[in-house]
């Protein structure tokens, strides 16, 4: 009867089965994941129409997007399909959270006074530029097999940004 431990063999097998993600992709994903809570932090201020207090919170969101863009744009070669699938999940979350934020901005437009609408419109324009830059960066290193996912997300976001900006532009 064998009384040894299987722990070492299980760990070795797990290491073999799990391919290590490229360090630059891992860093990119870490920065993408840092954007998500910053998007969430915007929501309470918008829901309460307390947009002037979002300036500091928005700057943190902006900084996290800029950092992600710098990190992800450092990837200049097409990555493996496995690495691409690793970063597609957080991008999907980022996409969904951004759509939620834009929808809330549209819902609350009538609750904001004229000055707040100017601030919000400026933030939406800025967020649009930053998001477009980030998605453009992603397309540089994404394998062709996953590029459609990114393109669909980018187009979906652009439609939502356009709708939101049109909503705010119509008040001026």
C-alpha positions as CSV (number, residue, x, y, z in Angstrom):
1,X,0.0,0.0,0.0
2,X,1.4,3.4,-1.1
3,X,1.3,6.1,1.6
4,X,2.8,9.0,-0.4
5,X,1.3,12.3,-1.3
6,X,-0.4,13.2,-4.6
7,X,0.0,16.9,-3.9
8,X,3.2,17.3,-5.9
9,X,1.9,15.4,-8.9
10,X,-1.4,17.4,-8.9
11,X,0.5,20.7,-8.8
12,X,2.8,19.5,-11.6
13,X,-0.1,18.5,-13.7
14,X,-1.9,21.8,-13.1
15,X,1.2,23.7,-14.1
16,X,1.4,21.7,-17.3
17,X,-2.2,22.2,-18.1
18,X,-2.2,25.9,-17.4
19,X,-0.1,27.8,-19.9
20,X,1.5,30.9,-18.4
21,X,0.1,34.1,-20.0
22,X,2.7,36.4,-21.5
23,X,3.9,39.0,-18.9
24,X,3.0,41.9,-21.1
25,X,-0.5,40.5,-21.6
26,X,-0.8,39.9,-17.8
27,X,0.2,43.5,-17.1
28,X,-2.3,44.8,-19.7
29,X,-5.1,42.7,-18.1
30,X,-4.2,44.0,-14.6
31,X,-4.6,47.6,-15.9
32,X,-7.9,46.8,-17.7
33,X,-9.2,45.3,-14.5
34,X,-8.2,48.5,-12.6
35,X,-10.6,50.5,-14.9
36,X,-13.7,48.4,-13.9
37,X,-14.0,49.6,-10.2
38,X,-13.4,53.2,-11.4
39,X,-16.4,52.9,-13.7
40,X,-18.4,51.5,-10.9
41,X,-17.4,54.5,-8.7
42,X,-19.0,56.9,-11.2
43,X,-22.5,55.4,-10.8
44,X,-23.5,56.6,-7.3
45,X,-22.7,60.2,-8.2
46,X,-24.6,60.1,-11.4
47,X,-27.6,58.3,-9.8
48,X,-27.8,61.1,-7.2
49,X,-27.2,63.8,-9.8
50,X,-24.2,64.8,-7.8
51,X,-22.0,65.1,-10.9
52,X,-19.8,68.0,-9.6
53,X,-18.4,65.5,-7.0
54,X,-17.4,63.2,-9.8
55,X,-14.5,65.4,-11.0
56,X,-12.1,63.6,-8.6
57,X,-13.7,60.2,-9.2
58,X,-13.6,60.9,-13.0
59,X,-10.0,61.8,-12.9
60,X,-9.2,58.5,-11.3
61,X,-11.1,56.7,-14.1
62,X,-9.3,58.8,-16.7
63,X,-6.0,58.0,-15.2
64,X,-6.7,54.3,-15.0
65,X,-7.7,54.3,-18.7
66,X,-4.6,56.2,-19.7
67,X,-2.4,53.7,-17.7
68,X,-4.1,50.8,-19.4
69,X,-3.6,52.3,-22.7
70,X,0.1,52.8,-22.1
71,X,0.5,49.3,-20.8
72,X,-1.5,47.6,-23.5
73,X,0.0,49.7,-26.3
74,X,3.4,48.5,-25.3
75,X,2.4,45.1,-26.9
76,X,3.5,45.5,-30.5
77,X,3.3,41.9,-31.7
78,X,0.3,39.7,-32.4
79,X,-0.3,37.7,-29.2
80,X,-1.3,34.0,-29.1
81,X,-5.0,33.1,-29.2
82,X,-4.8,31.8,-25.7
83,X,-3.4,35.1,-24.4
84,X,-6.1,36.9,-26.4
85,X,-8.8,34.9,-24.7
86,X,-7.3,35.7,-21.4
87,X,-7.8,39.5,-21.9
88,X,-11.1,39.3,-23.8
89,X,-13.1,38.5,-20.6
90,X,-12.0,41.7,-18.8
91,X,-12.6,43.7,-22.0
92,X,-16.2,42.3,-22.2
93,X,-16.7,43.4,-18.6
94,X,-15.3,46.9,-19.4
95,X,-17.6,47.1,-22.4
96,X,-20.7,46.2,-20.4
97,X,-19.8,48.6,-17.5
98,X,-19.2,51.4,-20.0
99,X,-22.6,50.8,-21.7
100,X,-24.2,50.9,-18.2
101,X,-22.5,54.2,-17.4
102,X,-23.6,55.8,-20.7
103,X,-27.1,54.5,-20.3
104,X,-27.3,56.1,-16.9
105,X,-25.9,59.4,-18.3
106,X,-28.8,59.4,-20.8
107,X,-31.4,58.6,-18.2
108,X,-30.3,61.4,-15.9
109,X,-29.9,64.1,-18.5
110,X,-33.2,65.8,-17.4
111,X,-32.1,65.7,-13.8
112,X,-29.0,67.8,-14.4
113,X,-28.9,71.6,-14.6
114,X,-27.3,73.3,-17.5
115,X,-23.9,73.6,-15.9
116,X,-23.8,70.0,-14.9
117,X,-24.8,69.0,-18.4
118,X,-21.7,70.9,-19.7
119,X,-19.4,69.0,-17.3
120,X,-21.0,65.7,-18.1
121,X,-20.8,66.3,-21.9
122,X,-17.1,67.1,-21.5
123,X,-16.5,63.9,-19.5
124,X,-18.4,61.8,-22.1
125,X,-16.4,63.3,-25.0
126,X,-13.2,62.6,-23.1
127,X,-14.2,59.1,-22.2
128,X,-15.2,58.4,-25.8
129,X,-11.7,59.5,-27.0
130,X,-10.0,57.4,-24.3
131,X,-12.1,54.3,-25.0
132,X,-11.5,54.6,-28.7
133,X,-7.8,54.9,-28.2
134,X,-7.8,51.9,-25.9
135,X,-9.7,49.7,-28.4
136,X,-7.6,50.9,-31.3
137,X,-4.6,49.7,-29.3
138,X,-6.1,46.3,-28.6
139,X,-6.6,45.7,-32.3
140,X,-2.9,46.1,-33.0
141,X,-1.9,42.9,-31.1
142,X,-5.1,40.8,-31.2
143,X,-5.1,37.7,-33.4
144,X,-7.5,37.8,-36.4
145,X,-9.7,35.1,-34.8
146,X,-10.7,37.4,-31.9
147,X,-10.6,40.7,-33.7
148,X,-14.3,40.5,-34.5
149,X,-15.1,40.5,-30.8
150,X,-13.2,43.7,-30.4
151,X,-14.6,45.3,-33.5
152,X,-18.2,44.5,-32.4
153,X,-17.5,45.9,-28.9
154,X,-15.9,49.0,-30.3
155,X,-18.8,49.6,-32.7
156,X,-21.4,48.9,-29.9
157,X,-19.6,51.4,-27.7
158,X,-19.4,54.0,-30.4
159,X,-23.1,53.8,-31.1
160,X,-23.8,54.3,-27.4
161,X,-21.3,57.2,-27.1
162,X,-22.9,58.8,-30.2
163,X,-26.4,58.4,-28.7
164,X,-25.3,59.8,-25.4
165,X,-23.5,62.7,-26.9
166,X,-26.5,63.5,-29.2
167,X,-28.7,63.5,-26.1
168,X,-26.5,66.1,-24.4
169,X,-25.8,68.1,-27.6
170,X,-29.5,68.5,-28.2
171,X,-29.8,70.6,-25.0
172,X,-27.3,73.2,-26.1
